[in-house]
Amino acid sequence: MPKLLLADDDNQLRQLVGDWLEHENYNVDLAADGPEAKEYLLSGDYDVLILDWSMPEPSGIDLCKWFRAKGGMTPIIMLTGKDEIEHKEVGFGAGVDDYLTKPFELRELAARLRALLRRGTVATSRTVKAGPLVLDPDTHTVTIDNGPLTLTATEFAVLEFLGRHPNQVFNANALLDRVWSSSSEVSPDTVRVYIKRLRAKFEALGYPELIQNIHGVGYKLNVT
Protein backbone atom coordinates (compact mmCIF):
# COMPACT_ATOMS: atom_id res chain seq x y z
CA MET A 1 0.00 0.00 0.00
CA PRO A 2 1.75 3.22 -1.15
CA LYS A 3 2.21 5.84 1.56
CA LEU A 4 1.45 9.47 0.72
CA LEU A 5 1.87 12.83 2.43
CA LEU A 6 -0.83 15.38 1.59
CA ALA A 7 -0.13 18.93 2.80
CA ASP A 8 -2.71 21.66 2.23
CA ASP A 9 -4.05 24.44 4.48
CA ASP A 10 -7.57 24.13 3.03
CA ASN A 11 -9.18 21.96 5.72
CA GLN A 12 -12.15 20.90 3.62
CA LEU A 13 -10.07 20.01 0.56
CA ARG A 14 -7.44 18.21 2.63
CA GLN A 15 -10.00 16.03 4.39
CA LEU A 16 -11.96 15.34 1.20
CA VAL A 17 -8.89 14.29 -0.77
CA GLY A 18 -7.43 12.38 2.16
CA ASP A 19 -10.60 10.35 2.69
CA TRP A 20 -10.87 9.60 -1.00
CA LEU A 21 -7.23 8.48 -1.24
CA GLU A 22 -7.69 6.14 1.73
CA HIS A 23 -10.75 4.70 0.00
CA GLU A 24 -8.48 4.09 -3.02
CA ASN A 25 -6.16 2.01 -0.76
CA TYR A 26 -3.47 4.60 -0.16
CA ASN A 27 -1.96 5.15 3.28
CA VAL A 28 -2.19 8.92 3.83
CA ASP A 29 -0.71 11.35 6.34
CA LEU A 30 -2.33 14.81 6.38
CA ALA A 31 -0.55 18.08 7.18
CA ALA A 32 -2.30 21.43 7.61
CA ASP A 33 0.71 23.64 6.93
CA GLY A 34 4.39 23.70 6.01
CA PRO A 35 5.83 23.14 9.51
CA GLU A 36 3.63 20.09 10.10
CA ALA A 37 4.55 18.69 6.67
CA LYS A 38 8.23 19.20 7.46
CA GLU A 39 7.86 17.27 10.72
CA TYR A 40 6.33 14.36 8.82
CA LEU A 41 9.16 14.41 6.29
CA LEU A 42 11.77 14.36 9.03
CA SER A 43 10.22 11.33 10.72
CA GLY A 44 8.94 9.13 7.89
CA ASP A 45 9.32 7.94 4.31
CA TYR A 46 6.73 8.39 1.58
CA ASP A 47 6.12 7.14 -1.94
CA VAL A 48 4.64 10.43 -3.23
CA LEU A 49 4.30 13.92 -1.73
CA ILE A 50 1.29 16.12 -2.58
CA LEU A 51 2.04 19.71 -1.58
CA ASP A 52 0.03 22.91 -1.81
CA TRP A 53 2.17 25.73 -3.23
CA SER A 54 0.65 28.54 -1.16
CA MET A 55 0.20 26.98 2.29
CA PRO A 56 1.69 28.86 5.31
CA GLU A 57 5.48 29.01 5.49
CA PRO A 58 7.31 27.05 4.56
CA SER A 59 5.19 27.05 1.43
CA GLY A 60 4.93 23.98 -0.76
CA ILE A 61 7.59 25.29 -3.12
CA ASP A 62 9.95 26.14 -0.24
CA LEU A 63 9.35 22.72 1.24
CA CYS A 64 10.15 21.15 -2.13
CA LYS A 65 13.43 23.10 -2.35
CA TRP A 66 14.39 22.08 1.19
CA PHE A 67 13.50 18.42 0.59
CA ARG A 68 15.49 18.22 -2.65
CA ALA A 69 18.46 20.05 -1.10
CA LYS A 70 18.75 17.39 1.59
CA GLY A 71 18.71 14.63 -1.02
CA GLY A 72 15.02 13.69 -0.99
CA MET A 73 14.10 11.74 -4.16
CA THR A 74 10.38 11.10 -3.53
CA PRO A 75 8.14 12.24 -6.44
CA ILE A 76 6.26 15.49 -5.73
CA ILE A 77 2.90 16.66 -7.07
CA MET A 78 2.35 20.39 -6.55
CA LEU A 79 -1.18 21.71 -6.04
CA THR A 80 -1.60 25.30 -7.20
CA GLY A 81 -4.23 27.83 -8.17
CA LYS A 82 -1.95 29.30 -10.81
CA ASP A 83 -1.42 27.92 -14.29
CA GLU A 84 1.02 30.42 -15.83
CA ILE A 85 4.01 28.80 -17.51
CA GLU A 86 6.41 31.03 -15.55
CA HIS A 87 4.92 29.71 -12.32
CA LYS A 88 5.39 26.12 -13.43
CA GLU A 89 8.96 26.79 -14.58
CA VAL A 90 9.83 27.87 -11.05
CA GLY A 91 8.31 24.68 -9.66
CA PHE A 92 10.01 22.32 -12.09
CA GLY A 93 13.28 24.11 -11.39
CA ALA A 94 12.79 23.46 -7.67
CA GLY A 95 12.25 19.73 -8.23
CA VAL A 96 8.50 19.35 -8.71
CA ASP A 97 7.58 16.26 -10.76
CA ASP A 98 4.00 17.10 -11.68
CA TYR A 99 1.37 19.84 -11.35
CA LEU A 100 -2.32 19.81 -10.59
CA THR A 101 -4.20 23.09 -10.95
CA LYS A 102 -7.07 23.77 -8.52
CA PRO A 103 -9.90 22.92 -8.82
CA PHE A 104 -9.12 19.40 -9.99
CA GLU A 105 -10.90 16.09 -10.47
CA LEU A 106 -10.01 13.33 -8.03
CA ARG A 107 -9.73 10.87 -10.91
CA GLU A 108 -7.04 13.05 -12.48
CA LEU A 109 -5.10 13.05 -9.20
CA ALA A 110 -5.39 9.24 -9.13
CA ALA A 111 -4.06 8.97 -12.68
CA ARG A 112 -1.10 11.20 -11.91
CA LEU A 113 -0.32 9.25 -8.75
CA ARG A 114 -0.32 5.96 -10.65
CA ALA A 115 2.01 7.45 -13.26
CA LEU A 116 4.49 8.65 -10.63
CA LEU A 117 4.39 5.33 -8.80
CA ARG A 118 5.11 3.46 -12.04
CA ARG A 119 7.98 5.82 -12.75
CA GLY A 120 9.38 5.72 -9.22
CA THR A 121 11.52 3.18 -7.42
CA VAL A 122 8.89 1.97 -4.98
CA ALA A 123 6.46 0.20 -7.25
CA THR A 124 7.12 -0.64 -10.86
CA SER A 125 3.88 -2.56 -10.99
CA ARG A 126 0.70 -2.53 -8.97
CA THR A 127 0.64 -6.34 -8.90
CA VAL A 128 3.07 -7.96 -6.48
CA LYS A 129 4.56 -11.35 -7.32
CA ALA A 130 6.78 -12.88 -4.64
CA GLY A 131 7.47 -16.60 -4.52
CA PRO A 132 4.12 -18.45 -4.41
CA LEU A 133 2.23 -15.20 -3.71
CA VAL A 134 0.44 -12.86 -6.09
CA LEU A 135 -1.19 -9.74 -4.64
CA ASP A 136 -3.41 -7.42 -6.65
CA PRO A 137 -4.00 -4.10 -4.83
CA ASP A 138 -6.65 -3.02 -7.36
CA THR A 139 -8.92 -5.98 -6.59
CA HIS A 140 -7.51 -6.51 -3.08
CA THR A 141 -7.00 -10.21 -3.75
CA VAL A 142 -4.22 -12.61 -2.82
CA THR A 143 -3.42 -16.01 -4.23
CA ILE A 144 -0.86 -18.54 -3.03
CA ASP A 145 0.01 -21.29 -5.50
CA ASN A 146 -2.94 -20.01 -7.56
CA GLY A 147 -5.36 -20.62 -4.68
CA PRO A 148 -7.23 -17.76 -2.98
CA LEU A 149 -6.08 -16.48 0.42
CA THR A 150 -8.41 -14.41 2.59
CA LEU A 151 -6.77 -11.50 4.43
CA THR A 152 -8.02 -8.51 6.35
CA ALA A 153 -7.19 -5.06 4.99
CA THR A 154 -4.33 -4.60 7.44
CA GLU A 155 -2.94 -8.09 6.86
CA PHE A 156 -3.00 -7.33 3.13
CA ALA A 157 -1.15 -4.03 3.66
CA VAL A 158 1.60 -5.68 5.74
CA LEU A 159 2.02 -8.51 3.24
CA GLU A 160 2.01 -6.14 0.28
CA PHE A 161 4.85 -4.10 1.79
CA LEU A 162 6.91 -7.21 2.54
CA GLY A 163 6.13 -8.54 -0.94
CA ARG A 164 7.49 -5.39 -2.54
CA HIS A 165 10.72 -5.86 -0.56
CA PRO A 166 11.35 -9.64 -0.59
CA ASN A 167 14.21 -11.01 1.50
CA GLN A 168 14.70 -7.64 3.21
CA VAL A 169 14.47 -7.53 7.01
CA PHE A 170 12.28 -4.91 8.71
CA ASN A 171 11.82 -4.46 12.44
CA ALA A 172 8.43 -3.70 13.98
CA ASN A 173 9.01 0.06 14.05
CA ALA A 174 9.94 0.13 10.35
CA LEU A 175 6.76 -1.75 9.44
CA LEU A 176 4.75 0.55 11.69
CA ASP A 177 6.10 3.57 9.82
CA ARG A 178 5.52 2.17 6.35
CA VAL A 179 2.13 0.45 6.74
CA TRP A 180 0.21 2.53 9.28
CA SER A 181 -0.49 6.27 9.10
CA SER A 182 1.45 8.40 11.57
CA SER A 183 -1.76 9.30 13.39
CA SER A 184 -2.66 5.67 14.09
CA GLU A 185 -2.66 4.73 17.77
CA VAL A 186 -0.80 1.46 17.30
CA SER A 187 2.43 0.12 18.75
CA PRO A 188 5.14 -2.33 17.68
CA ASP A 189 3.16 -4.98 19.58
CA THR A 190 0.33 -4.45 17.07
CA VAL A 191 2.74 -5.19 14.23
CA ARG A 192 3.85 -8.39 15.93
CA VAL A 193 0.22 -9.51 16.24
CA TYR A 194 -0.35 -9.10 12.50
CA ILE A 195 2.88 -10.87 11.63
CA LYS A 196 1.83 -13.74 13.89
CA ARG A 197 -1.56 -13.95 12.14
CA LEU A 198 0.04 -14.03 8.70
CA ARG A 199 2.55 -16.68 9.73
CA ALA A 200 -0.25 -18.84 11.14
CA LYS A 201 -2.19 -18.64 7.87
CA PHE A 202 0.89 -19.54 5.83
CA GLU A 203 1.78 -22.40 8.16
CA ALA A 204 -1.71 -23.85 7.72
CA LEU A 205 -1.09 -23.87 3.97
CA GLY A 206 2.31 -25.57 4.27
CA TYR A 207 4.52 -22.45 4.23
CA PRO A 208 5.75 -22.09 7.82
CA GLU A 209 8.88 -20.16 6.80
CA LEU A 210 7.41 -17.82 4.19
CA ILE A 211 7.61 -14.99 6.72
CA GLN A 212 10.70 -15.45 8.85
CA ASN A 213 11.24 -13.98 12.29
CA ILE A 214 14.93 -13.03 12.53
CA HIS A 215 15.35 -13.01 16.30
CA GLY A 216 16.37 -9.62 17.63
CA VAL A 217 16.35 -8.08 14.13
CA GLY A 218 12.93 -8.21 12.47
CA TYR A 219 10.85 -9.94 9.83
CA LYS A 220 11.24 -10.76 6.16
CA LEU A 221 9.31 -12.42 3.36
CA ASN A 222 11.53 -15.37 2.55
CA VAL A 223 11.49 -15.77 -1.23
CA THR A 224 14.16 -17.93 -2.87
Helices and strands as residue ranges (DSSP letters): E 3-7, H 11-23, E 27-31, H 34-43, E 48-52, H 60-69, E 76-80, H 85-94, E 98-101, H 106-119, E 128-130, E 133-136, E 141-144, E 147-149, H 153-164, H 172-179, H 188-204, E 211-214, E 218-221
